[in-house]
């Protein structure tokens, strides 16, 4: 009886691992879409922004930060029925790097 929970855990882990790249790509695409709208507002060498763009930039940063704990939903095609399954990922490091690269500002995420 103890084999079944371990087998289910192993199956979930392999599904989680198999979907990691797709989840990261989807998350980073969303991040890029958000930052593309505001990155030109940040002066490239001085890391400054005009006062009229501050609120929109701050909102974009918050939207991107909210993507760091990302839930990826994929369709699983079973023998008897199809269903959606969610996998949770932590992309804090990727989000931090993207914010640093795109708007030249170091954002503290998760106490790091």
Helices and strands as residue ranges (DSSP letters): H 2-38, G 39-41, G 51-53, H 54-65, E 69-77, E 82-90, H 92-103
